Amino acid sequence: MVEKKSISFEEAIRELEDIAEKLERGTLSLEDSIKAYERGMELKKICSERLVDAEAKIEFLTKSPSGEVVKSTVKKKKEETTSKPLEEDLF
């Protein structure tokens, strides 16, 4: 298993796409398919965590009711970031 800090978001996405392509082709053995699926789930978690972290850092400008420009930071509520996985959500 690759440490979360040692793989970039882009590398994780590329690897995840490769795994999905291999699984879709159906050329892997059952054992290799299970290993690929498990790795895909690890990569999905890494990517999801990175996206949540990025969203928390995004800053945007808004106007207050008085017309003043206010700098705000996007913050997700805890229940929004910890949603239950869907059955059809393979990755």
C-alpha positions in Angstrom: 0.0 0.0 0.0 1.3 3.4 -0.9 1.4 6.1 1.8 -1.1 8.9 1.2 1.6 11.5 1.3 3.8 9.8 -1.3 1.2 9.8 -4.2 -0.2 12.9 -5.8 -3.8 13.4 -6.5 -3.1 13.2 -10.2 -1.2 9.9 -9.9 -4.0 8.4 -7.8 -6.6 9.4 -10.4 -4.4 7.9 -13.2 -4.0 4.6 -11.3 -7.6 4.5 -10.5 -8.6 5.0 -14.2 -6.1 2.2 -15.1 -7.7 -0.2 -12.6 -11.2 0.7 -13.7 -10.2 0.0 -17.3 -8.7 -3.4 -16.4 -11.8 -4.4 -14.4 -14.1 -3.3 -17.3 -12.1 -5.4 -19.8 -12.6 -8.5 -17.6 -9.2 -9.9 -18.4 -8.0 -10.2 -14.7 -8.4 -13.4 -12.7 -10.8 -13.3 -9.8 -8.0 -12.9 -7.3 -6.4 -10.1 -9.3 -9.7 -8.4 -9.7 -10.3 -8.4 -5.9 -6.8 -7.0 -5.4 -7.4 -4.3 -8.0 -10.8 -3.5 -6.5 -9.2 -3.1 -3.0 -6.5 -0.9 -4.4 -9.1 1.2 -6.2 -11.0 1.7 -2.9 -7.7 2.9 -1.3 -7.1 5.3 -4.1 -10.7 6.6 -4.0 -10.3 7.3 -0.3 -7.0 9.2 -0.9 -8.6 11.2 -3.7 -11.7 12.0 -1.7 -9.7 13.2 1.3 -7.5 15.4 -1.0 -10.6 16.9 -2.5 -12.1 17.6 0.9 -8.9 19.2 2.0 -8.7 21.3 -1.2 -12.3 22.5 -0.8 -11.6 23.6 2.8 -8.7 25.8 1.5 -10.7 27.5 -1.3 -11.3 31.1 -0.6 -13.8 33.2 -2.4 -15.1 36.8 -2.4 -18.7 37.6 -1.5 -20.6 40.8 -1.0 -22.1 41.5 2.4 -25.6 43.0 2.7 -23.9 46.4 3.0 -22.2 45.9 -0.4 -18.8 45.4 1.2 -16.5 42.7 -0.4 -15.9 40.0 2.2 -13.3 37.2 1.9 -14.8 33.8 2.9 -13.4 30.3 3.2 -15.4 27.3 2.1 -16.0 24.9 5.0 -17.9 21.7 4.8 -20.2 20.7 7.5 -19.1 17.4 9.1 -22.2 15.5 8.0 -21.6 16.6 4.4 -18.1 15.1 4.3 -19.0 11.8 6.0 -21.7 10.5 3.7 -22.6 6.8 3.6 -21.2 5.0 0.5 -23.7 4.0 -2.1 -23.9 0.4 -3.3 -23.4 1.5 -6.9 -20.3 3.6 -5.9 -17.6 1.2 -6.9 -14.8 3.8 -6.8 
